[in-house]
Amino acid sequence: MIRNIVVRRSSFPPSPKSFRLWLRWTGVIRDSVLVALFLAVFAVNCYAVVWSSNELIEKSKELNGRRLNYRGELIVAILDRGEYSWVNLNDGFNAIGVWCKSSMLDNVKFAGDYKNRGDILEVNGTFNRACSMHNGELDIHADTVKIISRGYPFKRAIDLKALKSAAVLFLVTILTVIIFRKKLEGGS
């Protein structure tokens, strides 16, 4: 059985108007695909890696002289040395010394101690395994300092159970000392 096949007269070569429209749409599709590929490939590495203190210490030879990011709680105090200042940032494992311009620390409010949680700072700068400027200390010379979160004062609750245990242990120690002294004095 033979079917009738209808052959339409194709418009080849296409008219200039339809050809321009076809080129425009293929260009839009091509550009969209290229942008999507670009974002898929490079969007993965758009964030900055924040190194931990353990990684800095363990990989200090490889990281020496590299620019990197480090984040930690400002502890103890800002040691002002005129135009520059020292700060210690603790990420929960170790503290790393950071050398930066004093003006970068103008907005810092809290340094961590017994009564305060320190501001969380993120620094970007050059890591030095053995800084020649600072007597061979491991440090970071910061180019930027950013406050990630503010510190705050807090009160520590007294643990009554620990306080009672300490009092009982103190009394037991005093009684033990008294008993041994009496035995020593009585035996002489």
C-alpha positions in Angstrom: 0.0 0.0 0.0 1.5 3.3 -1.1 0.6 6.4 0.8 0.5 9.7 -0.6 3.3 11.8 0.8 2.8 15.5 0.8 5.9 17.3 0.2 5.8 20.9 1.1 7.9 23.3 -0.8 10.6 24.3 1.6 11.6 27.8 1.8 15.2 27.2 1.2 17.1 29.4 1.1 15.2 31.0 4.0 14.0 34.5 3.8 16.3 37.1 5.3 13.8 37.9 8.0 13.3 34.3 9.2 17.1 33.7 8.9 17.8 36.7 11.2 15.3 35.5 13.7 16.8 32.0 13.6 20.3 33.5 14.2 19.1 35.6 17.1 17.5 32.7 18.9 20.4 30.4 18.4 22.7 33.1 19.7 20.5 33.6 22.8 20.5 29.8 23.4 24.3 29.6 22.8 24.9 32.5 25.2 22.7 31.0 27.9 24.4 27.7 27.7 27.9 29.3 27.9 26.8 31.4 31.0 25.4 28.3 32.6 28.6 26.3 32.0 30.7 29.2 33.3 28.7 29.4 36.5 28.7 25.7 37.0 32.5 25.5 36.6 33.5 28.6 38.6 30.7 29.1 41.1 32.1 26.2 43.2 35.2 28.2 44.1 33.6 31.6 44.7 33.9 31.4 48.4 37.1 32.0 50.3 38.6 29.0 52.3 38.9 29.8 56.0 41.8 27.8 57.4 41.8 26.4 60.9 44.7 26.9 63.3 45.5 23.1 63.2 45.8 23.3 59.4 48.0 26.3 59.6 50.3 24.7 62.1 50.4 21.3 60.3 50.9 22.7 56.8 53.0 25.7 57.8 55.8 24.9 55.3 53.4 24.8 52.3 51.4 27.8 53.4 54.3 30.0 54.3 54.1 33.3 52.4 50.6 32.6 51.1 47.6 34.9 51.4 44.8 33.2 53.3 41.8 33.7 55.5 41.6 32.8 59.2 38.7 33.2 61.6 38.6 33.2 65.4 37.5 34.8 68.6 39.6 37.8 69.7 41.0 36.8 73.1 42.7 38.6 75.9 43.3 42.1 74.5 44.4 44.3 71.6 48.1 45.0 72.1 48.5 48.5 70.6 52.0 49.2 69.1 51.3 52.6 67.6 50.3 52.4 63.9 50.0 48.6 64.2 48.5 46.2 66.8 48.8 42.6 67.8 45.7 40.5 68.4 45.3 36.8 69.2 42.5 34.9 67.5 41.4 31.6 68.9 39.4 29.3 66.6 38.7 26.8 69.5 41.9 24.8 69.0 44.8 27.2 69.1 45.5 30.9 69.0 47.2 32.6 66.1 48.9 36.0 66.4 47.7 38.6 63.9 49.6 41.8 63.1 47.4 44.5 61.6 46.9 48.2 61.3 45.4 49.6 64.5 42.7 51.4 62.4 41.3 48.1 61.3 40.4 47.3 64.9 38.5 50.5 65.7 35.0 48.8 65.7 36.1 45.9 67.9 34.3 46.0 71.2 35.0 42.8 73.1 38.0 40.7 73.8 37.4 37.2 75.2 38.2 36.6 78.8 36.5 35.1 81.9 33.6 37.6 81.8 33.3 38.3 78.0 32.9 36.4 74.8 35.2 38.1 72.3 34.3 39.4 68.8 34.7 36.9 66.1 37.0 38.3 63.5 38.0 37.0 60.0 41.3 38.2 58.7 42.8 38.0 55.2 46.5 38.3 55.0 50.0 36.8 54.5 50.8 33.7 56.6 54.3 33.6 58.1 55.7 30.3 59.4 58.6 32.1 61.0 58.2 35.8 60.7 61.6 37.6 60.4 59.9 40.9 61.5 58.7 39.3 64.8 61.5 37.1 66.0 60.5 34.0 64.2 56.9 33.8 65.4 54.2 32.1 63.5 51.8 34.9 62.6 49.5 36.4 60.0 50.1 39.9 58.6 46.5 41.0 58.0 45.4 43.1 55.0 41.8 43.1 56.0 39.9 42.5 59.2 36.2 41.8 59.2 33.9 41.5 62.2 31.8 38.3 61.7 29.9 38.5 65.0 29.9 40.8 68.0 31.1 39.6 71.4 29.1 40.1 74.6 29.5 40.0 78.4 28.1 37.0 80.2 27.9 35.7 83.8 29.1 32.3 84.6 26.7 30.3 86.8 28.1 28.8 90.0 27.9 25.0 90.0 26.7 24.2 93.5 27.4 20.5 93.1 31.1 21.3 92.3 31.3 23.8 95.2 29.9 21.3 97.7 32.3 18.6 96.4 35.2 21.0 96.8 34.2 21.8 100.3 33.9 18.1 101.3 37.3 17.3 99.7 38.9 20.3 101.6 37.4 19.0 104.9 38.6 15.5 104.2 42.1 16.8 103.4 42.2 18.9 106.7 41.1 15.9 108.7 43.7 13.6 107.1 46.5 16.1 107.9 45.3 16.5 111.5 45.1 12.7 112.0 48.6 12.1 110.5 50.1 14.9 112.6 48.7 13.4 115.8 50.0 9.9 114.9 53.5 11.4 114.2 53.5 13.4 117.4 52.2 10.4 119.4 54.8 8.1 118.0 57.8 10.3 118.9 
